[in-house]
């Protein structure tokens, strides 16, 4: 099938055209007046001036965790107060009664938005929802969760439960558990949740991919191994590969392989797994590590105490020795590395580990990267550029962090943070994403935050000199994401020979008020030239 799309505003990634041809899953031609309807085409589509660009690439998210969040209580929609959160939990349980052994799960609360006190819920709060059904609510960032008394009982956790390295268990003054778990300690409670079988995992992936298509996303760089730690990574890989063979995978997946233990990662390497293994639909990506927590939960690892809570600097999830060893193992085997670093002390740790391994084994060409790269110092920005690292940014984080960053880390450190435009000026490749389910994978909202440096409610701008142009923002969600996965010559642009992944938008973002970019809708999404999403008229 040879299809001509004409009379459009086509942003190719390098400029503008008006027509293109799709044949055999790829762009066969891209041009202007030389492409006119005729007998050379099986089908001609007049787009009547609509805006077209390459399919969006969310360069860091958690697709399987997003799928899980879609079927649980959506706390992000009910976070105006702790009282409302409890009321919503009760309502959700009434509408979605649980069978024996099932848990009430929810994700997305922001305690900073609570009008009745900015505190993280405790077990007594969730006991008001139920004392018979185990309840586990996870903060939006994914670095903190809260359990009710029933969940603690089922997980066999008590006052005598020992602390976990790289994590923290919330306790009352008398040492009793208050239901809160942070970072590595979260696995203590999460390990008690019943695990889904592979077929259920496949259904979850399909539902999440359809939701991503709704936002124009055709490629996802996703960290999935940590969602259910007790499920072997082989099962996750098999689920994706089977969906691909069944023709049910509507998003291209580059797996950011999350490992926290040396032995398990060694087994992965011994099986011959390497960055780049796979095909256009499912490919093994980098070793992914979580270096620290989040700013919102004050678990990001800072070089100075938190300005609004001087008793803590957050904490590292790895010792220097363990991080150095795992990064070295990956680079020695020519694996790409991508490490979550939100606090500047964590960023020091990550930069040191990568630099040390590169001196031993080389590896600059592997495009190692920093995921998030939020709280930083100017000396660290220079190191990132000199080491030719990639940065996986989340512009949408500005929607929340604009309200807290200076309060959390202090004015001085805030001045040098979220400096993604500065990094771009120093020839650092910066791709964009949502970190879903931390944020909804709404690309247009991410683009607006990148261009305005404001929250969606208009708060800001924060460091307005760091604002992206519309073109830079679009590229961060298309060709820069493709660069992160070594696919810049395969996708991310509308060019002859590239995979025919593209989206049609309701308006031209180049001509839209920057503060209204988020109102632009995705009308249609195409993967391999085939429509995978169509917005029905309301």
Secondary structure, 3 states (H helix, E strand, C coil): CEEEEECCEEECCCCEECEEEEECCEEEEEECCCCCCCCCCCEEEECCCCEEEECEEEEEECHHHHHHHHCCEEHHHCCCCHHHHHHHHHHHHHHCCCCCCCCEEEEEECHHHCCCCCCCCCHHHHHCCCCCCCEEEEECCCCEEEECHHHHHHCCCCCCCCCCCCEEEEECCCCCEEEEEEECCHHHHHCCCCCCCHHHHHHHHHHHHHHHHHCCEEEEEECCCCCCCCCCHHHHHHHHHHHHHCCCCCCEEEEEEECCCHHHHHHHHHCCCCCCCECCCEEEEEEEEECCCCCCCCCCCCCCCECCECCCCCCCCCCHHHHHHHHHHHHHCCCCEEEEECCHHHHHHHHHHHHHHHHHHCCHHHCCEEEECCCCCHHHHHHHHHCCCEEEECHHHHHHHCCCHHHHHCHHHHHCCCCHHHHHHCCCCEEECCCCCCCCCCHHHHHHHHHHCCCCCCCCCCCHHHCCCHHHHHHHCCHHHHHHCCCCCCCCCCCCCCECCEEEECCCHHHCCHHHHHHCCEEEEEECCEEEEECCCC
